[in-house]
Amino acid sequence: MSIRAGQLIERVTLRSLTQTPDGLGGYTQTWSDVATVWGQFLRVRGGQIMDGGQPASASRAEVLIRVRSDVTPTMRAVIRGVTYEVKSAVPRDRDALILDIEEVRL
């Protein structure tokens, strides 16, 4: 099943964690943009999590993008200004990749 361009209406910025020497023997960690691609929300779901002993809401979603070989579960995705952790990246077929993502509480 191939992806039609009209399905991919969301801009998805993929980010990876970068370590830069801080000059004192340590490192500074920052999130760097890897690529900005087109994607489609397939399913959005919410739920409750514990945050510092207090209940909080969490948003999880599945996003469809074109296949890329460099997407890993250590990455983040930014969609509509919201940052998500990539929990998994599973091929749907030879053309599509499904990202399971969870909102990052900043």
URSUL-V614480 format. One record per residue. N is the residue number from 0. RES is the residue in one letter. PHI is phi in degrees with one decimal (none if undefined). OMEGA is omega in whole degrees, 0 to 359 (NA if undefined). Layout:
n=N res=RES phi=PHI omega=OMEGA
n=N res=RES phi=PHI omega=OMEGA
This chain:
n=0 res=M phi=none omega=182
n=1 res=S phi=-87.1 omega=181
n=2 res=I phi=-94.3 omega=174
n=3 res=R phi=-88.8 omega=183
n=4 res=A phi=-56.9 omega=181
n=5 res=G phi=-66.2 omega=178
n=6 res=Q phi=-74.5 omega=188
n=7 res=L phi=-92.0 omega=188
n=8 res=I phi=-114.3 omega=180
n=9 res=E phi=-107.2 omega=173
n=10 res=R phi=-82.8 omega=181
n=11 res=V phi=-119.8 omega=177
n=12 res=T phi=-98.4 omega=179
n=13 res=L phi=-92.0 omega=182
n=14 res=R phi=-128.4 omega=175
n=15 res=S phi=-126.0 omega=181
n=16 res=L phi=-78.4 omega=181
n=17 res=T phi=-118.6 omega=176
n=18 res=Q phi=-107.3 omega=180
n=19 res=T phi=-119.9 omega=178
n=20 res=P phi=-57.3 omega=182
n=21 res=D phi=-95.4 omega=179
n=22 res=G phi=84.6 omega=180
n=23 res=L phi=-115.2 omega=180
n=24 res=G phi=93.9 omega=179
n=25 res=G phi=-112.6 omega=181
n=26 res=Y phi=-135.5 omega=171
n=27 res=T phi=-105.9 omega=180
n=28 res=Q phi=-101.8 omega=176
n=29 res=T phi=-139.3 omega=177
n=30 res=W phi=-95.2 omega=182
n=31 res=S phi=-111.4 omega=178
n=32 res=D phi=-66.9 omega=177
n=33 res=V phi=-100.1 omega=182
n=34 res=A phi=-164.4 omega=170
n=35 res=T phi=-118.0 omega=185
n=36 res=V phi=-127.5 omega=175
n=37 res=W phi=-90.7 omega=180
n=38 res=G phi=-146.3 omega=180
n=39 res=Q phi=-140.2 omega=172
n=40 res=F phi=-68.6 omega=177
n=41 res=L phi=-95.1 omega=184
n=42 res=R phi=-156.4 omega=176
n=43 res=V phi=-119.4 omega=179
n=44 res=R phi=-140.8 omega=179
n=45 res=G phi=-119.7 omega=180
n=46 res=G phi=-169.9 omega=179
n=47 res=Q phi=-108.6 omega=174
n=48 res=I phi=-130.6 omega=174
n=49 res=M phi=-100.4 omega=180
n=50 res=D phi=-126.5 omega=182
n=51 res=G phi=64.6 omega=180
n=52 res=G phi=83.3 omega=180
n=53 res=Q phi=-112.0 omega=177
n=54 res=P phi=-67.5 omega=178
n=55 res=A phi=-143.4 omega=179
n=56 res=S phi=-88.7 omega=178
n=57 res=A phi=-133.5 omega=180
n=58 res=S phi=-115.9 omega=175
n=59 res=R phi=-122.0 omega=181
n=60 res=A phi=-154.0 omega=169
n=61 res=E phi=-118.5 omega=182
n=62 res=V phi=-127.1 omega=179
n=63 res=L phi=-97.8 omega=173
n=64 res=I phi=-133.4 omega=174
n=65 res=R phi=-70.1 omega=183
n=66 res=V phi=-58.5 omega=173
n=67 res=R phi=-136.9 omega=181
n=68 res=S phi=-86.9 omega=186
n=69 res=D phi=-102.7 omega=180
n=70 res=V phi=-88.3 omega=181
n=71 res=T phi=-132.8 omega=178
n=72 res=P phi=-69.3 omega=176
n=73 res=T phi=-91.8 omega=185
n=74 res=M phi=-92.4 omega=172
n=75 res=R phi=-124.9 omega=176
n=76 res=A phi=-128.4 omega=177
n=77 res=V phi=-113.7 omega=182
n=78 res=I phi=-133.9 omega=181
n=79 res=R phi=54.4 omega=178
n=80 res=G phi=81.1 omega=180
n=81 res=V phi=-102.1 omega=181
n=82 res=T phi=-95.4 omega=180
n=83 res=Y phi=-125.3 omega=169
n=84 res=E phi=-86.3 omega=174
n=85 res=V phi=-82.1 omega=180
n=86 res=K phi=-85.9 omega=176
n=87 res=S phi=-157.9 omega=177
n=88 res=A phi=-134.2 omega=187
n=89 res=V phi=-117.8 omega=177
n=90 res=P phi=-63.7 omega=174
n=91 res=R phi=-85.9 omega=176
n=92 res=D phi=-161.6 omega=185
n=93 res=R phi=-72.2 omega=183
n=94 res=D phi=-108.3 omega=190
n=95 res=A phi=-126.8 omega=179
n=96 res=L phi=-127.3 omega=178
n=97 res=I phi=-104.7 omega=177
n=98 res=L phi=-98.5 omega=171
n=99 res=D phi=-93.1 omega=187
n=100 res=I phi=-127.1 omega=178
n=101 res=E phi=-133.3 omega=182
n=102 res=E phi=-59.4 omega=178
n=103 res=V phi=-88.8 omega=177
n=104 res=R phi=-88.1 omega=182
n=105 res=L phi=-92.6 omega=NA
